[in-house]
Amino acid sequence: MKVLLTITRIIVGVLFIFSGLVKANDPQGLSYKMHEYFEAWNMAALNDYALALALVMNVFEIVAGIAILLGWRVKLFTWLLLLLIIFFTFLTGYAAFSGKIAACGCFGDCIPLKPIESFWKDVILLVLIVFLLINHQRIRPLVTPKIAVVSLALATLIVSVMQWYVLEHLPFVDCLPYKKGNDLVEQMKMPPGYIADEYAYTFKYKRDGKEFEFTQDSIPDDVDENYEFVGRGQKLIRKGNDLKPKITDFTLKTLSGTDTTQAILTQPGKYILMFAQVVLDKPQRYDQTLWREFRERNIPFFIVTADPESARLKFGPGYTVLSCDATVIKTAARANPTYFVIQGGKVLGKESYARTEEILQSLK
């Protein structure tokens, strides 16, 4: 029993610490995942609190995992983890069986799990935590209470500072398809072996009070003269596979609505895309001194935002403003704003507004 209890403690503790660290690497990404759940439940008013909830939850997962490993206040922390895993199991179950959430985000973007995989992972964790709770009196602490308190306080401080840092400077590990070193053009291509869904289409017409249904190959030649069109139907005859491009819905449009994505990405030489989620948010982050240096070096510079009109009014006619979907910008750029140094579609540098020297280094 003692060996089994020790193994269970290690599994539960390490998993929660690992899960918390992976999400603490990108708390902004976790907050966006919370938005999906809030909007699915018609609770979008909670979106403003998502980031704060993400920050607190990541700290708690790590601290609770350490407490379990140290054997300190085991009853308290197993109860707290039990409540948390019940909640997580509900979330992953909802994602798996409702089909409204594509991924639960349990391990962030670095280790994507299918909803059903996340659900069964949480079910197993639930069983393990219940086992720990039933046998909590058998668990002996590994350190003194003073050392345990200092350890947990230090962990709280380190994880909090870590999360503050990545919010300002981008995640330590970038697991997104827009990361440094990736070719955006290649990431937008259909992967080898892609098979699309195949449908059979039928067309309903009415003649002399009767309805007729024709396939695409059997429509009468006189259909326009003698039939009244009613509607069109479709039937899935062959399911495709789940393969799809790593990057979807990424388009760069001019203020007039012209799609310039390929023209921008494949232009010769280096160029810079500055992704700005909300242009008017904290205007001190927009370093126009840096922008003038881009111009002096004859490096094309583009402001990419979901609110191009505000950007045009704010920065004036001297800068090229492109529009892009807000969700795409949130995915590509966790900090607001984020600079991409690109050549031929390949990302040579990706830095937040707080790392201007690194941005210039990427241009060399």
Buried (B, 14 or more C-beta within 10 A) or exposed (E): EEEEBEEBBEBBBEBBBBBBBBBBBBBBBBBBBBBBBBEBEEEEEBBEEBBEBBBEBBBBBBBBBBBBBBBBBBEEBBBBBBEBBEEBBEBBBBBBEEEEBEBBBBBBBBEBBBBBBBBBBBBEBBEBBEBBBEBBEEBEBEEEEEEBEEBBEEBBEEBBEBBEEBBEBBBEEBBBBBBBEBBBBBBBEEEEEEEEEEEEEBBBBEEEEEEBEBEEEEBEEEBEEEBEEEEEEEEEEEEEEEEEBBBEEBBBBBEEEEEBBEEBBEBEEBBBBBBBBBBEEEEEBBBEEBBEBBEEEEBBBBBBBBBBEBBBEBBEEEBBBBBBEEEBBBBBBBBBBBBBBBBBBBBBBBBBBEBBEBBBEBBE
